[in-house]
Amino acid sequence: MCKKVLITGASRGLGLCFTRKYLEDGGVVFACARDVQASGLVELKEKYGDALIPVEIDVVGTEAVNKAAKTVSQYTDKLDIIINNAAVHSATSFDILEETDLDDCLPVYDINAVGPLRVTKAFLPLITQSANGLIVNISSESGSISTAGRVKEFDYCMAKAALNMGTKLLHNYLKDRKVNVIAVHPGWMRTDMGGSNAHLDPYETACKLTELFKRIGKDIEGPVFIDNDGNEYPW
Ligand SMILES: NC(=O)c1ccc[n+]([C@@H]2O[C@H](COP(=O)([O-])OP(=O)(O)OC[C@H]3O[C@@H](n4cnc5c(N)ncnc54)[C@H](OP(=O)(O)O)[C@@H]3O)[C@@H](O)[C@H]2O)c1
């Protein structure tokens, strides 16, 4: 049966690759982006027509996210998968403590950690209509406290650690409603964020992850924080 999937940060990088992969697999994709005219999305829209519904969302605005949920509910009464993928680093994230601008931490936290909760809250009435709803928060090994080795990227790493906690709370909360909530480290990918030296191609990662989600999506008792092979990742 055709899956209805909502993806944030669909304008480029992994989010755009997820969008392409779910469309190739015959799904209907609500591709959420700050700029729905982004070239990659426009290309996919030309190819897949009505199966791709671009939805304008900046995940920092509660009003905008709620408005987007209303728009989406005009197209569908359920969602099967929500992929909370949108994220950023601040401009000085990679600078050492003395040089990084800590005033950038809150905006990053708002996008990377609160954004996925905001989206989940707004789309809850749709995802709970699926027989086996799945919410995937795209996290990172950088959010793991027990394996942390970095000495910088405070904004990003702290926000991903907070996202992991949010994922666990949502997992506990939505379990009884048959919605599985997981946090996934996708691996180091060649995107604007990951840079050109990264190991993984984002489209190949999207293909691997969509297969993984089919396998483990219903496994509500399984691990909550996982890597791209589905193995439990240390918190
Ligand atoms: N790349 C890696 O190696 C790597 C490793 C581990 C985890 N991750 C995670 O994987 C996910 C995808 O990363 P990526 O590498 O594809 O990053 P990317 O290429 O930098 O793309 C980030 C996406 O997030 C969107 N976004 C940023 N702020 C937003 C906001 N306020 N509202 C809505 N959308 C917003 C961007 O939209 P605009 O085009 O409008 O800016 C863009 O579509 C992220 O969660 C990232 O943390 C990436």
The ligand as an ORCA input file, in Angstrom:
! r2SCAN-3c Opt
* xyz 0 1
  N      25.667     15.260      6.730
  C      26.120     14.498      7.705
  O      27.235     13.968      7.645
  C      25.254     14.234      8.903
  C      25.771     13.400      9.915
  C      24.965     13.103     11.004
  C      23.693     13.599     11.070
  N      23.221     14.413     10.067
  C      21.851     14.894     10.166
  O      21.166     14.554      8.975
  C      20.125     15.526      8.723
  C      20.254     16.047      7.308
  O      21.497     16.700      7.185
  P      22.114     17.128      5.780
  O      23.504     16.687      5.815
  O      21.220     16.724      4.672
  O      22.090     18.725      5.957
  P      21.998     19.904      4.887
  O      22.433     19.420      3.554
  O      22.681     21.059      5.506
  O      20.423     20.192      4.803
  C      19.762     20.686      5.931
  C      18.292     20.823      5.616
  O      17.631     21.362      6.780
  C      16.827     22.465      6.358
  N      16.608     23.435      7.423
  C      17.532     24.126      8.137
  N      16.927     24.945      9.004
  C      15.590     24.786      8.837
  C      14.452     25.349      9.436
  N      14.539     26.278     10.389
  N      13.222     24.943      9.029
  C      13.107     24.013      8.067
  N      14.155     23.450      7.437
  C      15.386     23.834      7.825
  C      17.612     23.082      5.195
  O      16.742     23.921      4.472
  P      17.270     25.242      3.641
  O      17.641     24.712      2.285
  O      16.092     26.130      3.640
  O      18.436     25.799      4.394
  C      18.009     21.801      4.464
  O      16.929     21.307      3.710
  C      20.295     16.581      9.802
  O      19.403     16.315     10.858
  C      21.727     16.400     10.270
  O      21.924     16.865     11.573
  C      23.979     14.746      9.000
*
